[in-house]
């Protein structure tokens, strides 16, 4: 059982590297969303 699980984990490392690149894109996207959310809050605070 353990031998099979260990061999299955190795191929999963390649998609993880791609996931890291996606994470960087997600971080930028999330930052943009946060900035968009902050702008309306600032406008409300000014009003």
Secondary structure, DSSP 8 states (H G I E B T S, - for coil): -HHHHHHHHHHHHHHHHHHHHHHHHHHHHHHHHHHHHHHHHHHHHH-
